């Protein structure tokens, strides 16, 4: 998975990810579960065509 995650001011988290569809679907499932100390209320998903714009995966601040 390539892309990034970023905490938002409103308490949400933005995740942008690229990769093979099966891998991205597993990534989405992990986002829905979240870390053990968190409460995930909703996950909004927008599928787009692969652009190849990321070289790795980052945590942005």
PDB file of N, H, CA, C and O in Angstrom:
ATOM      1  N   UNK A   1       0.860  -1.178   0.000  1.00  0.00           N
ATOM      2  CA  UNK A   1       0.000   0.000   0.000  1.00  0.00           C
ATOM      3  C   UNK A   1       0.897   1.229   0.000  1.00  0.00           C
ATOM      4  O   UNK A   1       1.850   1.312   0.775  1.00  0.00           O
ATOM      5  N   UNK A   2       0.592   2.169  -0.863  1.00  0.00           N
ATOM      6  H   UNK A   2      -0.182   2.101  -1.493  1.00  0.00           H
ATOM      7  CA  UNK A   2       1.320   3.433  -0.921  1.00  0.00           C
ATOM      8  C   UNK A   2       0.320   4.558  -0.720  1.00  0.00           C
ATOM      9  O   UNK A   2      -0.836   4.447  -1.127  1.00  0.00           O
ATOM     10  N   UNK A   3       0.763   5.643  -0.092  1.00  0.00           N
ATOM     11  H   UNK A   3       1.703   5.733   0.239  1.00  0.00           H
ATOM     12  CA  UNK A   3      -0.105   6.784   0.149  1.00  0.00           C
ATOM     13  C   UNK A   3       0.241   7.446   1.466  1.00  0.00           C
ATOM     14  O   UNK A   3       1.412   7.578   1.821  1.00  0.00           O
ATOM     15  N   UNK A   4      -0.809   7.870   2.203  1.00  0.00           N
ATOM     16  H   UNK A   4      -1.761   7.763   1.915  1.00  0.00           H
ATOM     17  CA  UNK A   4      -0.569   8.520   3.494  1.00  0.00           C
ATOM     18  C   UNK A   4      -1.814   8.490   4.371  1.00  0.00           C
ATOM     19  O   UNK A   4      -2.926   8.262   3.897  1.00  0.00           O
ATOM     20  N   UNK A   5      -1.598   8.726   5.665  1.00  0.00           N
ATOM     21  H   UNK A   5      -0.694   8.912   6.051  1.00  0.00           H
ATOM     22  CA  UNK A   5      -2.678   9.002   6.610  1.00  0.00           C
ATOM     23  C   UNK A   5      -2.358  10.318   7.288  1.00  0.00           C
ATOM     24  O   UNK A   5      -1.193  10.686   7.440  1.00  0.00           O
ATOM     25  N   UNK A   6      -3.404  11.024   7.695  1.00  0.00           N
ATOM     26  H   UNK A   6      -4.350  10.725   7.572  1.00  0.00           H
ATOM     27  CA  UNK A   6      -3.217  12.348   8.293  1.00  0.00           C
ATOM     28  C   UNK A   6      -4.359  12.615   9.270  1.00  0.00           C
ATOM     29  O   UNK A   6      -5.527  12.445   8.921  1.00  0.00           O
ATOM     30  N   UNK A   7      -4.025  13.034  10.497  1.00  0.00           N
ATOM     31  H   UNK A   7      -3.076  13.172  10.781  1.00  0.00           H
ATOM     32  CA  UNK A   7      -5.041  13.452  11.462  1.00  0.00           C
ATOM     33  C   UNK A   7      -5.590  14.806  11.051  1.00  0.00           C
ATOM     34  O   UNK A   7      -4.838  15.705  10.676  1.00  0.00           O
ATOM     35  N   UNK A   8      -6.904  14.943  11.123  1.00  0.00           N
ATOM     36  H   UNK A   8      -7.515  14.212  11.428  1.00  0.00           H
ATOM     37  CA  UNK A   8      -7.559  16.195  10.763  1.00  0.00           C
ATOM     38  C   UNK A   8      -7.932  16.984  12.013  1.00  0.00           C
ATOM     39  O   UNK A   8      -8.056  16.411  13.095  1.00  0.00           O
ATOM     40  N   UNK A   9      -8.108  18.276  11.871  1.00  0.00           N
ATOM     41  H   UNK A   9      -8.007  18.741  10.992  1.00  0.00           H
ATOM     42  CA  UNK A   9      -8.441  19.158  12.991  1.00  0.00           C
ATOM     43  C   UNK A   9      -9.738  18.734  13.675  1.00  0.00           C
ATOM     44  O   UNK A   9      -9.870  18.878  14.890  1.00  0.00           O
ATOM     45  N   UNK A  10     -10.696  18.211  12.908  1.00  0.00           N
ATOM     46  H   UNK A  10     -10.589  18.094  11.921  1.00  0.00           H
ATOM     47  CA  UNK A  10     -11.998  17.837  13.471  1.00  0.00           C
ATOM     48  C   UNK A  10     -11.983  16.487  14.184  1.00  0.00           C
ATOM     49  O   UNK A  10     -13.035  16.006  14.605  1.00  0.00           O
ATOM     50  N   UNK A  11     -10.809  15.867  14.326  1.00  0.00           N
ATOM     51  H   UNK A  11      -9.954  16.258  13.984  1.00  0.00           H
ATOM     52  CA  UNK A  11     -10.698  14.581  15.007  1.00  0.00           C
ATOM     53  C   UNK A  11     -10.750  13.392  14.067  1.00  0.00           C
ATOM     54  O   UNK A  11     -10.527  12.256  14.484  1.00  0.00           O
ATOM     55  N   UNK A  12     -11.040  13.646  12.813  1.00  0.00           N
ATOM     56  H   UNK A  12     -11.221  14.569  12.474  1.00  0.00           H
ATOM     57  CA  UNK A  12     -11.081  12.572  11.822  1.00  0.00           C
ATOM     58  C   UNK A  12      -9.691  12.237  11.317  1.00  0.00           C
ATOM     59  O   UNK A  12      -8.704  12.877  11.676  1.00  0.00           O
ATOM     60  N   UNK A  13      -9.641  11.239  10.493  1.00  0.00           N
ATOM     61  H   UNK A  13     -10.443  10.718  10.201  1.00  0.00           H
ATOM     62  CA  UNK A  13      -8.389  10.820   9.874  1.00  0.00           C
ATOM     63  C   UNK A  13      -8.620  10.689   8.377  1.00  0.00           C
ATOM     64  O   UNK A  13      -9.605  10.088   7.946  1.00  0.00           O
ATOM     65  N   UNK A  14      -7.718  11.249   7.586  1.00  0.00           N
ATOM     66  H   UNK A  14      -6.918  11.737   7.936  1.00  0.00           H
ATOM     67  CA  UNK A  14      -7.771  11.108   6.135  1.00  0.00           C
ATOM     68  C   UNK A  14      -6.718  10.085   5.727  1.00  0.00           C
ATOM     69  O   UNK A  14      -5.563  10.173   6.143  1.00  0.00           O
ATOM     70  N   UNK A  15      -7.121   9.121   4.917  1.00  0.00           N
ATOM     71  H   UNK A  15      -8.060   9.050   4.579  1.00  0.00           H
ATOM     72  CA  UNK A  15      -6.182   8.132   4.392  1.00  0.00           C
ATOM     73  C   UNK A  15      -6.333   8.089   2.879  1.00  0.00           C
ATOM     74  O   UNK A  15      -7.437   7.918   2.361  1.00  0.00           O
ATOM     75  N   UNK A  16      -5.234   8.243   2.185  1.00  0.00           N
ATOM     76  H   UNK A  16      -4.338   8.382   2.606  1.00  0.00           H
ATOM     77  CA  UNK A  16      -5.196   8.120   0.732  1.00  0.00           C
ATOM     78  C   UNK A  16      -4.267   6.944   0.440  1.00  0.00           C
ATOM     79  O   UNK A  16      -3.121   6.926   0.891  1.00  0.00           O
ATOM     80  N   UNK A  17      -4.761   5.969  -0.311  1.00  0.00           N
ATOM     81  H   UNK A  17      -5.692   5.984  -0.677  1.00  0.00           H
ATOM     82  CA  UNK A  17      -3.961   4.764  -0.530  1.00  0.00           C
ATOM     83  C   UNK A  17      -4.064   4.286  -1.970  1.00  0.00           C
ATOM     84  O   UNK A  17      -5.109   4.388  -2.611  1.00  0.00           O
ATOM     85  N   UNK A  18      -2.940   3.757  -2.459  1.00  0.00           N
ATOM     86  H   UNK A  18      -2.091   3.674  -1.938  1.00  0.00           H
ATOM     87  CA  UNK A  18      -2.881   3.159  -3.791  1.00  0.00           C
ATOM     88  C   UNK A  18      -2.295   1.758  -3.662  1.00  0.00           C
ATOM     89  O   UNK A  18      -1.496   1.482  -2.768  1.00  0.00           O
ATOM     90  N   UNK A  19      -2.701   0.898  -4.556  1.00  0.00           N
ATOM     91  H   UNK A  19      -3.350   1.123  -5.282  1.00  0.00           H
ATOM     92  CA  UNK A  19      -2.154  -0.453  -4.580  1.00  0.00           C
ATOM     93  C   UNK A  19      -3.116  -1.387  -5.279  1.00  0.00           C
ATOM     94  O   UNK A  19      -4.096  -0.953  -5.885  1.00  0.00           O
ATOM     95  N   UNK A  20      -2.828  -2.680  -5.189  1.00  0.00           N
ATOM     96  H   UNK A  20      -2.032  -3.032  -4.697  1.00  0.00           H
ATOM     97  CA  UNK A  20      -3.718  -3.665  -5.785  1.00  0.00           C
ATOM     98  C   UNK A  20      -5.039  -3.666  -5.024  1.00  0.00           C
ATOM     99  O   UNK A  20      -5.056  -3.500  -3.805  1.00  0.00           O
ATOM    100  N   UNK A  21      -6.134  -3.852  -5.735  1.00  0.00           N
ATOM    101  H   UNK A  21      -6.120  -3.987  -6.725  1.00  0.00           H
ATOM    102  CA  UNK A  21      -7.466  -3.736  -5.134  1.00  0.00           C
ATOM    103  C   UNK A  21      -7.619  -4.628  -3.898  1.00  0.00           C
ATOM    104  O   UNK A  21      -8.139  -4.176  -2.878  1.00  0.00           O
ATOM    105  N   UNK A  22      -7.178  -5.878  -3.976  1.00  0.00           N
ATOM    106  H   UNK A  22      -6.756  -6.245  -4.805  1.00  0.00           H
ATOM    107  CA  UNK A  22      -7.317  -6.789  -2.835  1.00  0.00           C
ATOM    108  C   UNK A  22      -6.570  -6.261  -1.614  1.00  0.00           C
ATOM    109  O   UNK A  22      -7.068  -6.347  -0.491  1.00  0.00           O
ATOM    110  N   UNK A  23      -5.392  -5.723  -1.832  1.00  0.00           N
ATOM    111  H   UNK A  23      -4.988  -5.653  -2.743  1.00  0.00           H
ATOM    112  CA  UNK A  23      -4.597  -5.159  -0.737  1.00  0.00           C
ATOM    113  C   UNK A  23      -5.287  -3.932  -0.153  1.00  0.00           C
ATOM    114  O   UNK A  23      -5.315  -3.758   1.066  1.00  0.00           O
ATOM    115  N   UNK A  24      -5.840  -3.087  -1.006  1.00  0.00           N
ATOM    116  H   UNK A  24      -5.817  -3.229  -1.995  1.00  0.00           H
ATOM    117  CA  UNK A  24      -6.544  -1.891  -0.538  1.00  0.00           C
ATOM    118  C   UNK A  24      -7.788  -2.285   0.250  1.00  0.00           C
ATOM    119  O   UNK A  24      -8.103  -1.651   1.257  1.00  0.00           O
ATOM    120  N   UNK A  25      -8.497  -3.318  -0.189  1.00  0.00           N
ATOM    121  H   UNK A  25      -8.241  -3.833  -1.007  1.00  0.00           H
ATOM    122  CA  UNK A  25      -9.685  -3.773   0.541  1.00  0.00           C
ATOM    123  C   UNK A  25      -9.316  -4.260   1.939  1.00  0.00           C
ATOM    124  O   UNK A  25     -10.060  -4.011   2.888  1.00  0.00           O
ATOM    125  N   UNK A  26      -8.184  -4.949   2.086  1.00  0.00           N
ATOM    126  H   UNK A  26      -7.580  -5.151   1.315  1.00  0.00           H
ATOM    127  CA  UNK A  26      -7.705  -5.369   3.410  1.00  0.00           C
ATOM    128  C   UNK A  26      -7.325  -4.149   4.244  1.00  0.00           C
ATOM    129  O   UNK A  26      -7.600  -4.108   5.444  1.00  0.00           O
ATOM    130  N   UNK A  27      -6.699  -3.164   3.621  1.00  0.00           N
ATOM    131  H   UNK A  27      -6.476  -3.198   2.647  1.00  0.00           H
ATOM    132  CA  UNK A  27      -6.339  -1.922   4.307  1.00  0.00           C
ATOM    133  C   UNK A  27      -7.593  -1.230   4.837  1.00  0.00           C
ATOM    134  O   UNK A  27      -7.607  -0.751   5.971  1.00  0.00           O
ATOM    135  N   UNK A  28      -8.644  -1.176   4.019  1.00  0.00           N
ATOM    136  H   UNK A  28      -8.633  -1.565   3.097  1.00  0.00           H
ATOM    137  CA  UNK A  28      -9.907  -0.552   4.428  1.00  0.00           C
ATOM    138  C   UNK A  28     -10.495  -1.285   5.629  1.00  0.00           C
ATOM    139  O   UNK A  28     -10.987  -0.644   6.558  1.00  0.00           O
ATOM    140  N   UNK A  29     -10.452  -2.605   5.628  1.00  0.00           N
ATOM    141  H   UNK A  29     -10.052  -3.126   4.873  1.00  0.00           H
ATOM    142  CA  UNK A  29     -10.970  -3.376   6.764  1.00  0.00           C
ATOM    143  C   UNK A  29     -10.205  -3.039   8.038  1.00  0.00           C
ATOM    144  O   UNK A  29     -10.807  -2.940   9.107  1.00  0.00           O
ATOM    145  N   UNK A  30      -8.891  -2.862   7.944  1.00  0.00           N
ATOM    146  H   UNK A  30      -8.402  -2.943   7.075  1.00  0.00           H
ATOM    147  CA  UNK A  30      -8.110  -2.492   9.127  1.00  0.00           C
ATOM    148  C   UNK A  30      -8.457  -1.083   9.595  1.00  0.00           C
ATOM    149  O   UNK A  30      -8.437  -0.808  10.794  1.00  0.00           O
ATOM    150  N   UNK A  31      -8.777  -0.188   8.658  1.00  0.00           N
ATOM    151  H   UNK A  31      -8.794  -0.412   7.683  1.00  0.00           H
ATOM    152  CA  UNK A  31      -9.203   1.160   9.040  1.00  0.00           C
ATOM    153  C   UNK A  31     -10.539   1.117   9.775  1.00  0.00           C
ATOM    154  O   UNK A  31     -10.744   1.860  10.734  1.00  0.00           O
ATOM    155  N   UNK A  32     -11.437   0.258   9.333  1.00  0.00           N
ATOM    156  H   UNK A  32     -11.270  -0.345   8.553  1.00  0.00           H
ATOM    157  CA  UNK A  32     -12.749   0.138   9.979  1.00  0.00           C
ATOM    158  C   UNK A  32     -12.622  -0.376  11.409  1.00  0.00           C
ATOM    159  O   UNK A  32     -13.394   0.027  12.279  1.00  0.00           O
ATOM    160  N   UNK A  33     -11.654  -1.265  11.663  1.00  0.00           N
ATOM    161  H   UNK A  33     -11.027  -1.593  10.956  1.00  0.00           H
ATOM    162  CA  UNK A  33     -11.430  -1.772  13.026  1.00  0.00           C
ATOM    163  C   UNK A  33     -10.734  -0.717  13.881  1.00  0.00           C
ATOM    164  O   UNK A  33     -11.100  -0.513  15.038  1.00  0.00           O
ATOM    165  N   UNK A  34      -9.748  -0.058  13.322  1.00  0.00           N
ATOM    166  H   UNK A  34      -9.450  -0.223  12.382  1.00  0.00           H
ATOM    167  CA  UNK A  34      -8.984   0.951  14.045  1.00  0.00           C
ATOM    168  C   UNK A  34      -8.123   0.334  15.130  1.00  0.00           C
ATOM    169  O   UNK A  34      -8.235  -0.860  15.406  1.00  0.00           O
ATOM    170  N   UNK A  35      -7.262   1.137  15.750  1.00  0.00           N
ATOM    171  H   UNK A  35      -7.172   2.107  15.526  1.00  0.00           H
ATOM    172  CA  UNK A  35      -6.451   0.659  16.871  1.00  0.00           C
ATOM    173  C   UNK A  35      -7.345   0.325  18.066  1.00  0.00           C
ATOM    174  O   UNK A  35      -8.477   0.802  18.147  1.00  0.00           O
ATOM    175  N   UNK A  36      -6.847  -0.483  18.978  1.00  0.00           N
ATOM    176  H   UNK A  36      -5.927  -0.871  18.912  1.00  0.00           H
ATOM    177  CA  UNK A  36      -7.653  -0.931  20.117  1.00  0.00           C
ATOM    178  C   UNK A  36      -8.134   0.222  20.998  1.00  0.00           C
ATOM    179  O   UNK A  36      -9.172   0.092  21.647  1.00  0.00           O
ATOM    180  N   UNK A  37      -7.428   1.323  21.042  1.00  0.00           N
ATOM    181  H   UNK A  37      -6.585   1.429  20.514  1.00  0.00           H
ATOM    182  CA  UNK A  37      -7.795   2.448  21.902  1.00  0.00           C
ATOM    183  C   UNK A  37      -8.674   3.481  21.200  1.00  0.00           C
ATOM    184  O   UNK A  37      -8.941   4.543  21.763  1.00  0.00           O
ATOM    185  N   UNK A  38      -9.124   3.189  19.989  1.00  0.00           N
ATOM    186  H   UNK A  38      -8.907   2.326  19.532  1.00  0.00           H
ATOM    187  CA  UNK A  38      -9.906   4.171  19.242  1.00  0.00           C
ATOM    188  C   UNK A  38     -11.334   3.693  19.021  1.00  0.00           C
ATOM    189  O   UNK A  38     -11.663   2.530  19.254  1.00  0.00           O
ATOM    190  N   UNK A  39     -12.173   4.616  18.566  1.00  0.00           N
ATOM    191  H   UNK A  39     -11.906   5.561  18.376  1.00  0.00           H
ATOM    192  CA  UNK A  39     -13.550   4.294  18.202  1.00  0.00           C
ATOM    193  C   UNK A  39     -13.778   4.811  16.788  1.00  0.00           C
ATOM    194  O   UNK A  39     -13.811   6.020  16.559  1.00  0.00           O
ATOM    195  N   UNK A  40     -13.933   3.900  15.850  1.00  0.00           N
ATOM    196  H   UNK A  40     -13.907   2.917  16.036  1.00  0.00           H
ATOM    197  CA  UNK A  40     -14.196   4.277  14.464  1.00  0.00           C
ATOM    198  C   UNK A  40     -15.704   4.360  14.287  1.00  0.00           C
ATOM    199  O   UNK A  40     -16.409   3.367  14.462  1.00  0.00           O
ATOM    200  N   UNK A  41     -16.199   5.543  13.941  1.00  0.00           N
ATOM    201  H   UNK A  41     -15.626   6.350  13.799  1.00  0.00           H
ATOM    202  CA  UNK A  41     -17.632   5.766  13.779  1.00  0.00           C
ATOM    203  C   UNK A  41     -18.058   5.512  12.339  1.00  0.00           C
ATOM    204  O   UNK A  41     -19.111   4.922  12.099  1.00  0.00           O
ATOM    205  N   UNK A  42     -17.254   5.950  11.387  1.00  0.00           N
ATOM    206  H   UNK A  42     -16.399   6.430  11.582  1.00  0.00           H
ATOM    207  CA  UNK A  42     -17.633   5.852   9.982  1.00  0.00           C
ATOM    208  C   UNK A  42     -16.381   5.843   9.116  1.00  0.00           C
ATOM    209  O   UNK A  42     -15.367   6.451   9.460  1.00  0.00           O
ATOM    210  N   UNK A  43     -16.466   5.151   8.000  1.00  0.00           N
ATOM    211  H   UNK A  43     -17.289   4.657   7.721  1.00  0.00           H
ATOM    212  CA  UNK A  43     -15.394   5.164   7.005  1.00  0.00           C
ATOM    213  C   UNK A  43     -16.037   5.503   5.665  1.00  0.00           C
ATOM    214  O   UNK A  43     -16.905   4.774   5.184  1.00  0.00           O
ATOM    215  N   UNK A  44     -15.611   6.604   5.069  1.00  0.00           N
ATOM    216  H   UNK A  44     -14.907   7.196   5.460  1.00  0.00           H
ATOM    217  CA  UNK A  44     -16.105   7.000   3.749  1.00  0.00           C
ATOM    218  C   UNK A  44     -15.051   6.616   2.719  1.00  0.00           C
ATOM    219  O   UNK A  44     -13.864   6.884   2.900  1.00  0.00           O
ATOM    220  N   UNK A  45     -15.496   5.987   1.643  1.00  0.00           N
ATOM    221  H   UNK A  45     -16.461   5.769   1.496  1.00  0.00           H
ATOM    222  CA  UNK A  45     -14.566   5.493   0.632  1.00  0.00           C
ATOM    223  C   UNK A  45     -14.897   6.103  -0.723  1.00  0.00           C
ATOM    224  O   UNK A  45     -16.054   6.133  -1.142  1.00  0.00           O
ATOM    225  N   UNK A  46     -13.865   6.585  -1.396  1.00  0.00           N
ATOM    226  H   UNK A  46     -12.925   6.560  -1.056  1.00  0.00           H
ATOM    227  CA  UNK A  46     -13.984   7.066  -2.778  1.00  0.00           C
ATOM    228  C   UNK A  46     -12.965   6.310  -3.609  1.00  0.00           C
ATOM    229  O   UNK A  46     -11.761   6.465  -3.404  1.00  0.00           O
ATOM    230  N   UNK A  47     -13.430   5.494  -4.545  1.00  0.00           N
ATOM    231  H   UNK A  47     -14.408   5.368  -4.712  1.00  0.00           H
ATOM    232  CA  UNK A  47     -12.529   4.758  -5.430  1.00  0.00           C
ATOM    233  C   UNK A  47     -12.169   5.636  -6.622  1.00  0.00           C
ATOM    234  O   UNK A  47     -13.031   6.290  -7.209  1.00  0.00           O
ATOM    235  N   UNK A  48     -10.888   5.643  -6.972  1.00  0.00           N
ATOM    236  H   UNK A  48     -10.188   5.112  -6.495  1.00  0.00           H
ATOM    237  CA  UNK A  48     -10.411   6.369  -8.149  1.00  0.00           C
ATOM    238  C   UNK A  48      -9.478   5.464  -8.937  1.00  0.00           C
ATOM    239  O   UNK A  48      -8.993   4.459  -8.418  1.00  0.00           O
ATOM    240  N   UNK A  49      -9.231   5.816 -10.173  1.00  0.00           N
ATOM    241  H   UNK A  49      -9.625   6.632 -10.595  1.00  0.00           H
ATOM    242  CA  UNK A  49      -8.274   5.067 -10.981  1.00  0.00           C
ATOM    243  C   UNK A  49      -6.871   5.238 -10.405  1.00  0.00           C
ATOM    244  O   UNK A  49      -6.539   6.289  -9.856  1.00  0.00           O
ATOM    245  N   UNK A  50      -6.062   4.208 -10.535  1.00  0.00           N
ATOM    246  H   UNK A  50      -6.332   3.354 -10.981  1.00  0.00           H
ATOM    247  CA  UNK A  50      -4.680   4.233 -10.066  1.00  0.00           C
ATOM    248  C   UNK A  50      -3.902   5.331 -10.788  1.00  0.00           C
ATOM    249  O   UNK A  50      -3.952   5.440 -12.013  1.00  0.00           O
ATOM    250  N   UNK A  51      -3.184   6.142 -10.010  1.00  0.00           N
ATOM    251  H   UNK A  51      -3.144   6.053  -9.015  1.00  0.00           H
ATOM    252  CA  UNK A  51      -2.417   7.246 -10.592  1.00  0.00           C
ATOM    253  C   UNK A  51      -0.910   7.070 -10.434  1.00  0.00           C
ATOM    254  O   UNK A  51      -0.139   7.707 -11.151  1.00  0.00           O
ATOM    255  N   UNK A  52      -0.484   6.222  -9.517  1.00  0.00           N
ATOM    256  H   UNK A  52      -1.111   5.704  -8.935  1.00  0.00           H
ATOM    257  CA  UNK A  52       0.945   6.006  -9.299  1.00  0.00           C
ATOM    258  C   UNK A  52       1.664   7.217  -8.751  1.00  0.00           C
ATOM    259  O   UNK A  52       2.834   7.436  -9.067  1.00  0.00           O
ATOM    260  N   UNK A  53       0.984   8.015  -7.926  1.00  0.00           N
ATOM    261  H   UNK A  53       0.034   7.837  -7.669  1.00  0.00           H
ATOM    262  CA  UNK A  53       1.599   9.260  -7.455  1.00  0.00           C
ATOM    263  C   UNK A  53       2.399   9.123  -6.164  1.00  0.00           C
ATOM    264  O   UNK A  53       3.045  10.087  -5.754  1.00  0.00           O
ATOM    265  N   UNK A  54       2.381   7.963  -5.507  1.00  0.00           N
ATOM    266  H   UNK A  54       1.856   7.180  -5.840  1.00  0.00           H
ATOM    267  CA  UNK A  54       3.093   7.799  -4.237  1.00  0.00           C
ATOM    268  C   UNK A  54       4.214   6.784  -4.382  1.00  0.00           C
ATOM    269  O   UNK A  54       4.083   5.790  -5.096  1.00  0.00           O
ATOM    270  N   UNK A  55       5.322   7.052  -3.692  1.00  0.00           N
ATOM    271  H   UNK A  55       5.428   7.860  -3.113  1.00  0.00           H
ATOM    272  CA  UNK A  55       6.467   6.149  -3.736  1.00  0.00           C
ATOM    273  C   UNK A  55       6.533   5.257  -2.498  1.00  0.00           C
ATOM    274  O   UNK A  55       7.207   4.227  -2.512  1.00  0.00           O
ATOM    275  N   UNK A  56       5.839   5.646  -1.433  1.00  0.00           N
ATOM    276  H   UNK A  56       5.292   6.482  -1.422  1.00  0.00           H
ATOM    277  CA  UNK A  56       5.842   4.897  -0.180  1.00  0.00           C
ATOM    278  C   UNK A  56       4.598   5.237   0.611  1.00  0.00           C
ATOM    279  O   UNK A  56       3.626   5.750   0.056  1.00  0.00           O
ATOM    280  N   UNK A  57       4.620   4.951   1.914  1.00  0.00           N
ATOM    281  H   UNK A  57       5.409   4.534   2.364  1.00  0.00           H
ATOM    282  CA  UNK A  57       3.487   5.278   2.774  1.00  0.00           C
ATOM    283  C   UNK A  57       3.985   6.171   3.899  1.00  0.00           C
ATOM    284  O   UNK A  57       4.962   5.842   4.573  1.00  0.00           O
ATOM    285  N   UNK A  58       3.314   7.305   4.104  1.00  0.00           N
ATOM    286  H   UNK A  58       2.521   7.572   3.556  1.00  0.00           H
ATOM    287  CA  UNK A  58       3.743   8.295   5.092  1.00  0.00           C
ATOM    288  C   UNK A  58       2.650   8.578   6.109  1.00  0.00           C
ATOM    289  O   UNK A  58       1.463   8.385   5.845  1.00  0.00           O
ATOM    290  N   UNK A  59       3.074   9.038   7.268  1.00  0.00           N
ATOM    291  H   UNK A  59       4.038   9.195   7.482  1.00  0.00           H
ATOM    292  CA  UNK A  59       2.164   9.615   8.255  1.00  0.00           C
ATOM    293  C   UNK A  59       2.409  11.113   8.203  1.00  0.00           C
ATOM    294  O   UNK A  59       3.508  11.581   8.497  1.00  0.00           O
ATOM    295  N   UNK A  60       1.385  11.858   7.829  1.00  0.00           N
ATOM    296  H   UNK A  60       0.492  11.478   7.590  1.00  0.00           H
ATOM    297  CA  UNK A  60       1.527  13.314   7.685  1.00  0.00           C
ATOM    298  C   UNK A  60       0.938  14.022   8.889  1.00  0.00           C
ATOM    299  O   UNK A  60      -0.007  13.546   9.518  1.00  0.00           O
ATOM    300  N   UNK A  61       1.522  15.176   9.196  1.00  0.00           N
ATOM    301  H   UNK A  61       2.289  15.563   8.686  1.00  0.00           H
ATOM    302  CA  UNK A  61       1.056  15.967  10.343  1.00  0.00           C
ATOM    303  C   UNK A  61       0.578  17.319   9.892  1.00  0.00           C
ATOM    304  O   UNK A  61       0.147  18.127  10.714  1.00  0.00           O
TER     305      UNK A  61
END
